[in-house]
Amino acid sequence: MLRILVVEDDEAIRSQLCFALERKYEVSEASNAPDAIAATSGKTFDAAVVDLGMPPNEQSPVEGLKVIDHLLATSQCKIIVLTGQGTQETAMKALERGVFDFLLKPVKMEQLLFSIERAELFITTERELQKQGVERIELQVKIGDGLQKLRESAEKNIILKVLNETGFNVYQSAKILGVKRESLYYFIKKFNLVRKTDA
C-alpha cells in the first residue's frame, strides 16, 4: 500500500483529497510547509500531493517549493503539484525540480486518482529495476551546454545519491562506486557536496 502525504492549507479541499485517497492508500496530511516537513521525520512517503500557495505566502509558490525541495532531497517520492496558480512560470519552477505531475485547481478526483495510479506504476517499476541493480537518476542540463556539463551532472547526482544512502560514509560510498576514497573526496570538494541537513 502506498504512503501518500497530502499538503493543502484549505481544510475542505484537504479533507476531500484525503477521503478520496484513503480508500486505497495510507494517507497523512499537513496544512503548511513546516508541518509537511515534520511529517517526514522518521517516515517516508511514496507520493505526495502538494499545494504550492500556502500561508504565509499564499500568492506565491514559495512554501510549496520548500516542501518539494525537502521531499526530493530526502526521498524518491513522486510529487503531484496541485495549485490554483496556473502560470507557466509556476509550472516551470515545479517541473525543473523534477515533480511527477502538475494539476490545476479545481481538480477532478478522477484526474488526481489517475495521476496517483500512474505514480504507483512508476514506483513499482523502479523498485523492480532496483532489484536488478538498475538505478534511475535525474539530469537537469541544457542540451546546448555540451557533453562535459552532462557528464558532470550525472557524476554529481550518482555520487550524491550514494552518499545520502550511506549517510555520507565515504569509505562505504567509495566501495559502492568502485573508486578510491581520495577520488571521492575530490568529487565531494569539486561539487561542494554536503548532507541536506548540514546545508
Phi and psi in degrees as a GROMACS rama.xvg file:
@    title "Ramachandran Plot"
@    xaxis  label "Phi"
@    yaxis  label "Psi"
@TYPE xy
-70.0943  143.391  LEU-2
-98.5776  124.755  ARG-3
-123.57  134.588  ILE-4
-105.047  125.767  LEU-5
-106.917  119.323  VAL-6
-117.623  105.915  VAL-7
-153.444  127.509  GLU-8
-79.4862  -24.0113  ASP-9
-79.2639  113.632  ASP-10
-60.7731  -39.8222  GLU-11
-64.7142  -45.2568  ALA-12
-66.1857  -42.3789  ILE-13
-60.5163  -44.0716  ARG-14
-62.3718  -41.3089  SER-15
-63.3957  -44.3132  GLN-16
-63.6395  -46.375  LEU-17
-62.8224  -42.5275  CYS-18
-59.7597  -42.5451  PHE-19
-66.8417  -34.0932  ALA-20
-89.2502  -27.5582  LEU-21
-65.8651  -17.8996  GLU-22
-64.8364  -28.9641  ARG-23
-123.865  -20.8616  LYS-24
-126.859  161.999  TYR-25
-85.6569  117.482  GLU-26
-116.934  134.033  VAL-27
-118.04  157.26  SER-28
-136.151  155.238  GLU-29
-147.83  149.146  ALA-30
-105.321  -3.70607  SER-31
-157.488  172.634  ASN-32
-62.9416  -48.3446  ALA-33
-58.1276  -41.6381  PRO-34
-66.8077  -36.8641  ASP-35
-64.5349  -44.3903  ALA-36
-65.7345  -40.7262  ILE-37
-63.4464  -34.4037  ALA-38
-63.4799  -23.3735  ALA-39
-86.4981  -3.02902  THR-40
-70.8167  111.343  SER-41
77.2893  6.61005  GLY-42
-141.233  134.356  LYS-43
-106.054  148.86  THR-44
-118.577  143.565  PHE-45
-81.1607  -33.8002  ASP-46
-146.439  158.697  ALA-47
-143.889  140.606  ALA-48
-107.783  113.938  VAL-49
-121.883  121.976  VAL-50
-78.1995  139.674  ASP-51
-84.4241  -42.9934  LEU-52
-90.3857  100.982  GLY-53
-132.291  158.74  MET-54
-58.3371  144.714  PRO-55
-92.3262  13.0556  PRO-56
-122.999  60.0297  ASN-57
-60.2072  -28.0373  GLU-58
-91.7665  4.91135  GLN-59
-134.611  162.952  SER-60
-85.4117  8.03164  PRO-61
-54.5048  -50.206  VAL-62
-66.948  -42.9417  GLU-63
-63.9172  -38.3851  GLY-64
-66.7566  -31.1102  LEU-65
-60.4677  -45.1214  LYS-66
-64.7269  -45.1325  VAL-67
-59.6713  -47.5486  ILE-68
-59.2264  -42.0614  ASP-69
-65.4457  -46.5028  HIS-70
-62.515  -42.6282  LEU-71
-70.6675  -28.3763  LEU-72
-79.4348  -22.8678  ALA-73
-115.402  -2.1119  THR-74
-157.755  179  SER-75
-108.009  31.8975  GLN-76
-61.1106  136.19  CYS-77
-86.4735  120.029  LYS-78
-106.078  127.414  ILE-79
-110.606  115.384  ILE-80
-83.8893  132.243  VAL-81
-125.284  114.46  LEU-82
-150.913  154.079  THR-83
-94.4064  -2.52863  GLY-84
-88.4867  81.8636  GLN-85
-85.7331  45.3849  GLY-86
-98.1384  153.445  THR-87
-63.3912  -36.5225  GLN-88
-62.2936  -42.417  GLU-89
-63.8302  -44.5626  THR-90
-60.5175  -42.4211  ALA-91
-62.2025  -43.3178  MET-92
-60.2277  -40.4148  LYS-93
-72.3479  -46.6531  ALA-94
-68.4881  -33.3056  LEU-95
-60.506  -29.6517  GLU-96
-80.1527  -14.8106  ARG-97
100.86  27.7991  GLY-98
-67.7392  156.084  VAL-99
-80.1416  -39.3522  PHE-100
-153.425  162.626  ASP-101
-137.945  111.72  PHE-102
-118.021  136.112  LEU-103
-91.3039  141.111  LEU-104
-78.2769  150.302  LYS-105
-75.6412  128.883  PRO-106
-94.083  141.005  VAL-107
-80.9041  141.017  LYS-108
-59.7196  -31.7441  MET-109
-63.4816  -37.4461  GLU-110
-63.4041  -46.4656  GLN-111
-63.7157  -46.3779  LEU-112
-62.7972  -38.2179  LEU-113
-63.5246  -41.6347  PHE-114
-64.6098  -41.6504  SER-115
-64.0262  -41.3846  ILE-116
-63.8528  -38.4141  GLU-117
-63.3318  -43.5289  ARG-118
-60.8964  -41.4055  ALA-119
-61.9621  -39.8279  GLU-120
-62.4875  -45.208  LEU-121
-61.2964  -44.8286  PHE-122
-61.1285  -47.4691  ILE-123
-60.7877  -44.5901  THR-124
-64.9482  -43.669  THR-125
-63.2623  -37.4906  GLU-126
-66.3065  -38.9173  ARG-127
-63.2532  -42.8224  GLU-128
-64.8997  -37.9816  LEU-129
-61.5685  -37.402  GLN-130
-61.0242  -28.079  LYS-131
-90.8481  5.22158  GLN-132
84.8037  12.7679  GLY-133
-99.5575  125.146  VAL-134
-112.969  143.458  GLU-135
-99.7342  132.014  ARG-136
-126.753  153.171  ILE-137
-99.3219  137.466  GLU-138
-121.468  126.132  LEU-139
-117.423  88.6832  GLN-140
-138.199  153.236  VAL-141
-83.7488  135.067  LYS-142
-55.284  -38.2881  ILE-143
-70.659  -7.87236  GLY-144
-75.5078  -12.5547  ASP-145
92.431  172.249  GLY-146
-70.2144  -29.848  LEU-147
-60.632  -47.2203  GLN-148
-64.3302  -38.7589  LYS-149
-62.8756  -46.2493  LEU-150
-62.4392  -43.7536  ARG-151
-65.2289  -38.3699  GLU-152
-63.7763  -43.0425  SER-153
-63.4458  -45.9312  ALA-154
-58.9209  -48.1464  GLU-155
-59.5814  -47.0137  LYS-156
-65.7134  -41.12  ASN-157
-65.6848  -46.9654  ILE-158
-63.2558  -44.807  ILE-159
-64.6227  -38.1968  LEU-160
-61.3512  -47.6113  LYS-161
-66.6044  -42.702  VAL-162
-59.6963  -43.4501  LEU-163
-64.4453  -38.4409  ASN-164
-68.1178  -27.9327  GLU-165
-100.018  8.48031  THR-166
66.3805  33.0949  GLY-167
61.455  34.8495  PHE-168
-82.3818  105.677  ASN-169
-65.8591  -40.0717  VAL-170
-61.5623  -50.323  TYR-171
-65.9839  -41.0608  GLN-172
-64.2024  -42.1906  SER-173
-61.6289  -39.5624  ALA-174
-63.5385  -44.6023  LYS-175
-63.9161  -42.083  ILE-176
-78.0338  -14.1856  LEU-177
73.1151  34.1353  GLY-178
-127.684  164.773  VAL-179
-74.2855  153.633  LYS-180
-59.6698  -37.7168  ARG-181
-60.2519  -39.5951  GLU-182
-66.1617  -39.6154  SER-183
-66.4618  -40.9709  LEU-184
-60.0379  -37.9726  TYR-185
-60.1893  -47.0058  TYR-186
-66.9737  -37.9444  PHE-187
-59.7012  -43.3896  ILE-188
-70.8357  -43.0667  LYS-189
-59.3509  -45.3022  LYS-190
-94.4792  1.68447  PHE-191
53.8767  50.7669  ASN-192
-84.024  128.572  LEU-193
-137.627  157.116  VAL-194
-61.8943  145.177  ARG-195
-58.6914  -37.1373  LYS-196
-70.2383  -20.2593  THR-197
-91.8397  -13.3039  ASP-198
